[in-house]
């Protein structure tokens, strides 16, 4: 892969803890999503699309999407497309191997899902008794095609929702794949952006990202991606596109976070030791990266999901977990076992009437605790 100045540096928090962020980055913004709160309503998806991707060659893009696990996801079977690094050592080496075309796979339009034309005119204006349905060829895939299907068999079927955005990785493979160095991390907060002036649409970044969160705009001939709603974080004001209903100078979290009905997202800085991100990731170790085996070190983290126990044929609850641990380990790595056990221990504390800072963090609905974006100058 092409060389980039993104070697890792170690930052020491006030309590002496060591936090790894990319070289040259002052502070790393991060997000934690609690999968136990996600109801799959897609409000975050619509909020993001209305702000950033509703026209101009972006119609097929969902910078934020919510997919059902287990399932194919968006784009279809993205976990099989390759990209990322072979090892942590390769990711942290500033002299990466040269990226070669074919190291990853470019999803097809069918994998993303083509837009469907519906019989709106007949149903809504011509008085037809036909149900609303796609016209033309029978579709066989689209975003959320396998929503709520999941796995297992009755009465022990299971699924959970997985919201995904760009992970704004410490070692972004998309940046390493770009021969023009058009993708970079902002020094202030580590947000990964595409320089639209330098980008030439080679799409190596699309191949290189193992999470398939970089998209090609066929109208503009440029790559585009989630920008972590940085105009909102910068508080540029109510008149700024994508920053409506804000006061000048007020830092506001990404729209996917603020518009979420169950408020499952926390936003702050990884190196803010008093913030929820640091506590959940570093102190308690219950917020985990998606596919740590890709070695890009994502800065979006997840609280792994719980589910009711399985049922016997007689309908009685039995002491068997409904969501298989191997599935969770495949997604979140081997640390998922300790994370789930830690959460369960703290749940037991609360049941006994004891206090638990961890449970307070996971159940708060106080925006001041959920979002800490103005702690650094």
C-alpha positions, 0 to 999 in steps of 0.5 A, spaced: 500 500 500 502 507 498 505 510 504 502 515 508 504 519 515 499 515 519 504 511 524 501 510 531 502 514 537 501 513 544 497 519 548 497 518 556 491 520 559 491 524 566 490 518 570 496 515 566 492 510 561 495 509 554 491 511 548 493 509 541 491 515 536 494 516 529 500 520 529 499 527 528 492 527 530 491 532 536 485 528 539 481 522 536 473 523 536 469 516 537 462 514 537 459 508 541 453 504 539 449 500 544 446 494 540 441 493 546 437 499 544 437 499 537 430 498 534 431 498 527 427 504 525 432 507 520 431 514 523 438 515 523 439 512 516 433 517 513 437 523 517 443 522 514 440 521 507 436 527 508 442 531 510 448 528 505 446 523 500 439 525 497 441 527 490 447 528 485 449 521 484 448 519 491 442 516 491 444 509 492 449 511 498 447 510 505 453 513 509 449 510 515 445 504 514 442 499 519 442 492 517 440 485 520 445 480 523 446 475 521 445 477 514 448 479 508 448 487 510 449 493 505 452 492 500 451 485 500 456 480 503 460 486 504 464 482 509 467 477 504 469 483 499 476 483 502 481 490 504 484 492 510 491 489 513 493 482 514 496 484 520 497 489 526 504 490 524 502 492 517 497 497 519 502 500 523 508 500 519 509 507 515 512 503 509 506 499 507 506 494 501 504 497 495 496 497 494 495 493 488 488 493 484 484 487 486 486 487 493 479 488 495 473 487 491 468 493 488 461 491 489 456 492 483 450 496 483 446 490 484 450 489 491 448 496 493 441 495 490 438 498 484 433 504 485 426 501 484 420 504 480 413 503 483 406 503 481 405 510 484 400 513 479 396 507 478 395 506 486 394 513 488 391 517 482 388 512 478 384 508 483 387 501 482 386 496 487 393 493 485 397 493 491 403 498 491 409 494 488 415 495 484 414 495 476 418 491 471 423 486 473 422 482 479 427 485 484 432 480 488 436 484 492 436 491 495 438 495 502 435 491 508 432 486 503 433 481 509 431 485 514 429 481 521 430 474 518 436 473 522 438 466 524 436 460 528 429 456 528 423 457 532 422 458 538 429 460 538 430 464 532 434 471 533 437 477 530 439 484 532 440 490 528 447 493 526 448 500 525 454 502 521 457 508 518 465 510 516 469 508 522 474 513 521 479 508 523 486 510 526 489 506 520 484 507 514 485 502 509 482 507 504 487 512 505 493 507 504 490 505 498 489 512 494 495 513 490 493 521 490 493 521 497 486 524 497 484 521 503 486 524 510 485 524 517 483 531 520 489 533 525 484 536 530 479 530 531 481 524 526 475 525 522 477 521 515 475 526 509 476 525 501 479 531 498 474 532 492 480 537 489 485 531 489 480 525 488 480 522 481 475 517 482 480 511 481 476 507 486 482 504 490 479 506 496 472 503 495 476 496 494 481 498 500 476 499 505 474 492 508 467 495 511 465 498 504 464 505 507 467 509 501 462 510 495 463 512 488 459 518 485 458 516 478 456 523 476 461 527 479 467 522 478 469 522 485 469 518 491 465 520 497 463 518 504 461 519 511 464 526 514 462 525 521 457 531 520 463 535 521 459 542 520 455 540 526 461 538 530 464 545 528 458 549 530 458 553 523 451 555 524 444 555 522 445 557 515 450 552 513 448 546 509 447 540 513 447 544 520 440 546 520 436 548 527 443 550 530 446 556 534 452 559 531 458 556 535 454 550 538 458 544 537 452 538 536 453 531 535 452 527 528 445 527 526 445 520 526 446 520 533 441 526 535 435 524 531 436 516 534 429 515 538 432 510 543 439 514 543 443 509 542 449 513 540 455 516 545 459 521 541 466 524 544 473 523 544 477 517 545 482 521 550 477 524 554 478 520 560 472 523 563 467 522 558 463 516 556 467 513 550 474 513 554 470 509 560 466 504 556 472 503 551 478 503 556 476 503 563 470 497 562 472 494 556 465 493 554 465 497 547 468 493 542 470 494 535 467 491 529 472 486 525 478 488 529 481 482 525 481 487 519 486 491 523 484 498 521 483 500 528 476 503 527 474 509 532 466 507 532 465 502 537 459 497 539 456 494 546 455 487 544 447 485 544 444 481 549 437 477 548 433 473 552 435 465 553 432 460 549 426 456 550 425 449 550 419 445 546 415 446 552 416 454 552 420 454 558 426 458 559 433 454 559 440 456 560 442 457 553 444 463 550 439 465 544 445 469 540 451 464 539 457 467 542 461 464 536 457 469 531 459 475 536 466 473 536 466 473 529 464 480 529 467 483 535 473 479 536 475 474 542 474 480 547 466 480 546 466 474 552 469 478 557 465 484 555 458 481 556 461 478 562 462 484 565 456 487 563 452 481 566 456 482 573 454 490 573 447 488 571 447 483 577 450 489 582 444 493 580 439 487 581 442 487 588 440 494 589 448 496 588 451 502 584 454 501 578 457 507 574 457 502 568 450 501 568 449 509 569 453 510 563 449 505 558 442 507 561 443 515 561 438 519 557 442 526 559 445 529 553 451 532 557 453 525 559 452 522 552 455 527 548 462 531 550 465 535 544 467 541 547 472 538 552 478 540 548 480 547 545 
